[in-house]
């Protein structure tokens, strides 16, 4: 059985670092999408539906920490900061805003790959709960099956995605933007 190919979105404006990351990560069979601004990064979040983000902080259209905040409004995707900023407060602020890890440039590519693999493992563990329950509604994640009072529900892919998202966020107030970005964005990216 071959290992799944994880998709990584790289948001980095330095072309040399982009190339280094591209060569290093493709060698480890990751599928990559590269861009240089927050705006492009947000667009690729919907189009590419990545499993992990590598993010530089010094981007031409603003501080990458703002991007982390925006992503955390609707997604728990692993985010690893890769930045030349090495001050303790910068690192602490980035992690407190929602980044999962922080790598200071210059970096060892082997260490970065290990950190990526670690973040992906942790993300899988979060999603590996085989059964979600809310009241009498159950979702078996392994079988991708909903049951209401033990009766199977037959749903379209969009309905499945929406109901799963609502169950995972049971008891939380969700904005229209969060719902659209999480469910419709992922659904549209898989269709086109």
TADA-V773810 format. One record per residue. N is the residue number from 0. RES is the residue in one small letter. D_CENTER is the distance of its C-alpha to the mean C-alpha in whole Angstrom. Layout:
[[N & RES & D_CENTER] [N & RES & D_CENTER]]
This chain:
[[0 & x & 24] [1 & x & 22] [2 & x & 19] [3 & x & 16] [4 & x & 14] [5 & x & 11] [6 & x & 9] [7 & x & 9] [8 & x & 9] [9 & x & 11] [10 & x & 13] [11 & x & 16] [12 & x & 20] [13 & x & 22] [14 & x & 23] [15 & x & 24] [16 & x & 21] [17 & x & 19] [18 & x & 22] [19 & x & 22] [20 & x & 18] [21 & x & 18] [22 & x & 21] [23 & x & 20] [24 & x & 17] [25 & x & 18] [26 & x & 21] [27 & x & 19] [28 & x & 18] [29 & x & 14] [30 & x & 14] [31 & x & 13] [32 & x & 13] [33 & x & 15] [34 & x & 16] [35 & x & 17] [36 & x & 17] [37 & x & 15] [38 & x & 16] [39 & x & 15] [40 & x & 12] [41 & x & 11] [42 & x & 13] [43 & x & 11] [44 & x & 8] [45 & x & 11] [46 & x & 13] [47 & x & 11] [48 & x & 8] [49 & x & 6] [50 & x & 5] [51 & x & 5] [52 & x & 6] [53 & x & 10] [54 & x & 11] [55 & x & 15] [56 & x & 17] [57 & x & 20] [58 & x & 19] [59 & x & 22] [60 & x & 21] [61 & x & 20] [62 & x & 19] [63 & x & 15] [64 & x & 15] [65 & x & 16] [66 & x & 12] [67 & x & 11] [68 & x & 13] [69 & x & 12] [70 & x & 8] [71 & x & 9] [72 & x & 12] [73 & x & 10] [74 & x & 6] [75 & x & 6] [76 & x & 2] [77 & x & 5] [78 & x & 7] [79 & x & 10] [80 & x & 13] [81 & x & 15] [82 & x & 18] [83 & x & 22] [84 & x & 23] [85 & x & 24] [86 & x & 25] [87 & x & 25] [88 & x & 24] [89 & x & 21] [90 & x & 20] [91 & x & 20] [92 & x & 19] [93 & x & 16] [94 & x & 15] [95 & x & 17] [96 & x & 15] [97 & x & 12] [98 & x & 11] [99 & x & 11] [100 & x & 13] [101 & x & 15] [102 & x & 17] [103 & x & 20] [104 & x & 22] [105 & x & 24] [106 & x & 22] [107 & x & 23] [108 & x & 21] [109 & x & 21] [110 & x & 20] [111 & x & 17] [112 & x & 16] [113 & x & 17] [114 & x & 15] [115 & x & 12] [116 & x & 13] [117 & x & 14] [118 & x & 10] [119 & x & 9] [120 & x & 13] [121 & x & 12] [122 & x & 9] [123 & x & 11] [124 & x & 14] [125 & x & 12] [126 & x & 12] [127 & x & 16] [128 & x & 18] [129 & x & 20] [130 & x & 22] [131 & x & 21] [132 & x & 24] [133 & x & 25] [134 & x & 28] [135 & x & 30] [136 & x & 27] [137 & x & 25] [138 & x & 22] [139 & x & 22] [140 & x & 19] [141 & x & 20] [142 & x & 23] [143 & x & 20] [144 & x & 23] [145 & x & 24] [146 & x & 28] [147 & x & 30] [148 & x & 33] [149 & x & 32] [150 & x & 33] [151 & x & 30] [152 & x & 28] [153 & x & 28] [154 & x & 25] [155 & x & 23] [156 & x & 20] [157 & x & 19] [158 & x & 21] [159 & x & 19] [160 & x & 16] [161 & x & 17] [162 & x & 19] [163 & x & 17] [164 & x & 15] [165 & x & 18] [166 & x & 19] [167 & x & 16] [168 & x & 16] [169 & x & 20] [170 & x & 22] [171 & x & 20] [172 & x & 21] [173 & x & 18] [174 & x & 19] [175 & x & 19] [176 & x & 17] [177 & x & 14] [178 & x & 15] [179 & x & 16] [180 & x & 12] [181 & x & 11] [182 & x & 13] [183 & x & 15] [184 & x & 13] [185 & x & 11] [186 & x & 15] [187 & x & 16] [188 & x & 14] [189 & x & 15] [190 & x & 19] [191 & x & 19]]
